[in-house]
Amino acid sequence: MTIRSRVMSNSFLIHDMIRICPQTGEALEEQSTPAVGREQSIGLVSPRNGYVSFQIIVGLDGATDADIRISAEPLKGEFGEIEAEEFVYYAEWYHRVKGKYYPDALVPLEEGASSPRTFSAIVKKNDVQDQAYAACWVDLFVPSDIQPGEYRGAIHVTTAAGTGTLDIRLTALTTVVPNESYIVADLNSYADNISKRMDYLRNNEHRYEDGTYNEVERRFFRMAHEHRCLLHYLPYQHSGKIPSAFIPEVEGRGKNIRVKDWSRFDEHFGSYFDGSAFEGTKRGPIPLPYSYLPFNFHWPADYVKFGTKGYKTEFATILEEFHRHFTEKGWLGTKFELFLNHKKRYKLFPYDGDETRFMWDEKINDIFYDLAKDVLERKDGAQFIFRTDSSWSYGHHYEKYADLIKLWVVNQQIFSWFPEGLGVLREAGCEVWTYGTAASIHEPLLASAIAPLTAVARGVDGFVYWESTLWGDRWYETPDSNGSTALFYPGDRLFGLLGPMPSIRLKTLRNSGQVADCAERWIREQPEVRRNAIRDAFADAFDVEPDAWWPGRPAFATLPPHQWEDQMFSDAPKAVLHKGKAPDAFDDMKRKLWGILG
């Protein structure tokens, strides 16, 4: 029998939906009790094949330079155990946001006195004024092959005050988290933002040729994949310009245009499309479910030729070559999107391809569908689909273009004004996502958990955060946009990590995504009945009406979209379900769901 002494312990455990002020030890989340219990044990509940998270709060007692070490015992149950290696530890990095210190960046811990990533070294580098508490985020992976039941173990925390022991109790459920995502959590970004924002890449002018770019980028994609997200990297700029590594080499003009060399493109993207880039992750080698094509107003045909037979020939010929090549390579598990992201307000092109506001620009949909229809209408081989990102004109377009456009990504507020649109799009065989912005660091973590649950309640296929890698040059102090445009952080400058570090908000999104995917899988077995049961469980947990996902339509929605003004949106209905809710609402919802699923 193990004797566990806590006489010298100055550490305690908290769950994953609150964060702690490093100066006072009180909860930072709104609607939570500021005082946090100094619990020496924690009870966790998790489906198998998924992660469950918690936090260790370490009292520093003024000794920020003291060595701090964390280790775990295996969790043992009646029929087996979960190895200690399934615990993964991160030091929580504090940023200054809205006049307070909030933790968000997560620095993976590494043992060794000389490492810059020991817990003590990270706390010292963070240099928080008057810091009295440090926080460690812990991920525990619950393997799929263990038996459901109760497991117990401990974590040991050694500080200058001595070694304390914290008890861990886990209930492993019958439910198994699927490896494939049922709800797409799309983290959008733009080529080549990673190079612009990482010292290691932007200082290397040969990064595409020497392989360093592909290596670093793959680590971002792998991190997104392991967090049940899709890193969605638009390959062209608003001008239509494309970095060389994102397209094959093309030669010729008119009817003689052709792809000269696929090797650079295949080396860059092939492992994403066959899934091999994700070997060794917990979810396994699943191909990217979606990927942008590089086709746009200005590639492969020069926009100078727009409207001519030559433009149509060049565009259609290269698109056909893409389809043939992708089919021959066996890239059949990814849906490849023809998406036009150009905006006329940037004065590069005379039309909006993205978020059409002026109705006379909608003809772009018809023009480019006609250019691409021979491929888009193919039923064999690689899957190519026409995508639109819709906002202003959604209410006018969902019926008109449902038969041409098969992936609709709709502004989340405007989408909620037209509940009837979803049925029209579903009847036409369309997939539907909503889009918005990630929660800022100072918002409650419930704001980061709500998007996957809202997708399930509404019956859509996914959601998009429009930017995920814009962390800013001084992210370690205050990230750009208070973090709403970054769910990753670069590890190179401070810690020598040639890739990304996750954020707490990314972890929260993953943990919610696991819940959403389990619920959605169950629903799709009997959607007519089960969607309502899950919707009611969510509404009960969050204390909202069952139809709160559809808040009503503003009067101005009857006006032509070009007459809408920004102030109108501020006053218009919004389905904001997490505001004013306690962090425990998420745990209440999970308990209700596991009661249904088992």
Protein Blocks (a to p, Z undefined) as FASTA:
>chain_A
ZZddfklpcbdcddfkbccdfklopafbghiafbacddfbdcddddehiacdddddddfk
lpambccdddddddddfkbccdfklpccdddddddeehiacdfbdcdddedjkbckbfkl
mmmmnopghiabdcddddddddfkbccdddddddddddfkbccdddddddddfbdcdfbd
fbdcdddddddfklmmgmklmmmmklmmnommmmmmmmmmmmmmmnopacdddfbdfkop
acfklpccdedehjlbccfblklmmmmmmmmmnopmmgoianopaddfbdcdfbdfkbcb
dfklgoiaklmmmmmmmmmmmmmmmmmnopakbccddddfbdfklopafcdfbhpfblkl
mmmmmmmmmmmmmmmmpcghjddddddddfklmmmmmmmmmmmpmcdcddfklmmmmmml
mmmmmmnopacddddddddfklcfklmmmmmmmmmmnopabdcdfbfklnojklmmmggh
hhpaccbdcfklmnopacddddfklmmmmmmmmmmmmmmmmmmmmmmlmmmmmmmmmmmm
nopafklmmgbjafklmpcfklpcfklmmmpccddfkgopafklmmmmmmmmmmmnZZ
